[in-house]
Amino acid sequence: MAALLLNFRNTIIASFVLALIFIIGYGMHGPDHFGLIFWQAVFRWMHVVFGILWIGLLYYFNFVQIRVMPSIPAELKPAVSKHIAPEALFWFRYAALATVIMGLILGGSRGYLLKALTLGLAGGFNPVSDTQYTLLGAGMWLGLIMAFNVWFFIWPNQKIALGMVEADADAKAKAAKTATLFSRTNTLLSLPMLVTMTMNQTLFG
């Protein structure tokens, strides 16, 4: 067991295999078996997994790395900027992309994607039945804005700040500030976004 757990790749493979067993169990014994509802559940699971990875890394950057970096001795900072940060940013940006893709697939398969993206206005607005789509859609747009920030502001500026793109000291400092501002923007948007993702499913199904 120690050999399994001390190898990250093998740990993830084992976790995925166990998850797959449970997924198949739900397919075999669920009310829809392996029909549309089953696949909606699979996409919801994938949406949650990638979302945890994305937001978890967002919180790591903001709760830990950005706050602690100024206090790290200069000779130790390259360990973070040259090794840890680039690896974290790889998983960060692709988790954001996968979260959005899985969310859009889930919304499309459940038939509310257009209604949510138009904040409940598509086909006319009924305050009684469509407010849930207004709330969910607002959260979806927050998520889309956050993913856009990751790919078009945080990542390009982090490449400059971390020295992955050739730039002078002034450009690196400016890029670091810009990346931090957009990362903090995403942190600001994350809690209201998560409210809509969790409460909408609980209250409206």
N, C-alpha and C positions, 0 to 999 in steps of 0.2 A: 504493500500500500504506500509506503514512504517513497518508493521508486516512482510510482505513478504520480503522487502529489508533488514531488520535487521537479517534475518535468511539466512545464506549463502547457505545452502542446498536447501532451497525453491527457492532462487534466481536463482541458477543454473538449477533447474528443470524447472522453468518458462521460462528461457532463452532457454533451450533445446526444450521445447514444441513449443515455438514461431518459433524456427529454423526449427523444424519438419513441421510446417504448411507451411513455405516457401518452404521447400524441396518437399513436396507433391504438392505444387502449380507448381513448375518447372516440376515435373513429369507429371502432368495433362496437362500442356500447352506447354511444351517444344517440339521441333521438333522430338525427339526420344521417347517421353513419358517416360515410365519406362524401356526403353531398355538399351543397353550397354553404350551409351553416358551419359545417366542419372546417371548410377552407377559410371562411371568415374568421373563425377562432384561431386558425394557424397564423393568418396574417396579423391578427391582433397580438398574438404572442410575439411574433417577429418585430412588430412595431414597438412593443414594450421593451424587448431585449435591446434593440438598437437605440431606443430612446434613453434607456438607463445608461448605456455606454456613452452616448453623446452628452447628456446632461451631467453625468457623473464626472466626465473629463472637464466640462465647463466649470463645474464647482471645484474640481482639483486646481485648475488654473487660477481661479479667483480666490478661493479660500486659502490656498497654500502657496503655489509657485509665485504668483505676482506679488503677494504680500511679503514673502520670505526672501525673495531674490536680493533686495537691497541690503539685507543683513548678512548675506553669504560672503565670506572672504573672496577677494578678487581671483585668487589662484584656484578656487574651487568652482567658480561660476561656469567655466567651460564644460564641466561634467553635466550640468543641467542644460546649457544652451546648445551643446554639440551632440549630446547623446539622448537625454531624457526628453527634452522638449520636442525635437523633430519626430521621435517615435510616438509621443502622445498626440501630436498634431495630426499624424497620419490617421490614427484611429479616430480622432475627434472629427475630422472633416468627412471621412467616409461613413462614420456612424450617423452623422447628420444627414447625409445624402440617403442612406438606407432607411432611416426613420421616416423621412418625407415620402419616399417611394412606397414603403409599406403602408403608411397612413393613407396615401392617395388610392392605393389598390383597395384597401379596406373600405374607404368611403365609397368608392365606385361599386364594389361588390355588394354593398348594403343599400345602394340606390340613393344616398343622400349627398353625394359629392357636390353636385351642382347647387343644390339647395343650401348647403353649408357655405360654399365658397361665395355665394351671392348674399350671405347673411340672412337667409330665409326669404329673399325677395323673388326668387325664380318661381314663376307660375302664380304670382300674387302672394301677399303676406297676410296670414291669419295669426293674430296675436296669441291665440290660444294654442294652436298646434305648431307654429313656426318659430316661436321664441327660442326653443331649444336649438334650432339650426343657427339662429343669430349668435347665440352664446358659443356653440361649438365652432361655428365658422370664424368667429373672432379669434378663438384659440388656434385654429388652423392657420389663419393669416399671421398670427404672432410666430408660430412655428416656421412658416415659410420665410418670414422676414429674418428670423434667427439663422436659418440655414443659408439664406442669401448673404448675411453678414459673415458667416463662417468662410464661405468660398470666395467672396469678392472683396472683403475688407480685412478680416482677421488673418487668413492664410497668406495672402500676398504680402501684407505688411510684416507678418512674422518671419517670412523668408528673408526679408531685408534686415530685420532687427537681429535675427540669429546668424547672419552672415552667410546664409545659403545663396544669396544673390549679392554680387559685388556692389558695395556702396560705401560712401564716406561716413565718418562718425556722425555728422549732422543728420544725414539721411536715415541712419540707423536709429538715432534718438527720436526723430519724428515718426518713423514707422512703428517703433515700440509704443509710443504714446497713442497713435491711431489704433493699433491693434488692441491696446488696453481699453480704450474708450468703447470700441465695438464689442469687446468681450464683456465689459461691464454692462453695456446695453442689453446684451443677451441674458446676462444674469438678472437684470431688472425685469425683463420680459418673461423669464422662465417660470416664476411662481404663478402669475395669472394664467399663463398658457397651460400649466399643469392642472390648475383648478378646472378649466374647461374640459380637459382630457379625462379627468377622473370623475368629476361630479356629473358630467353629462351622461356617462355610461351608467353610473350608479342610479341616477334619478330617472333617466329616460330610456335606458336599455340600448 
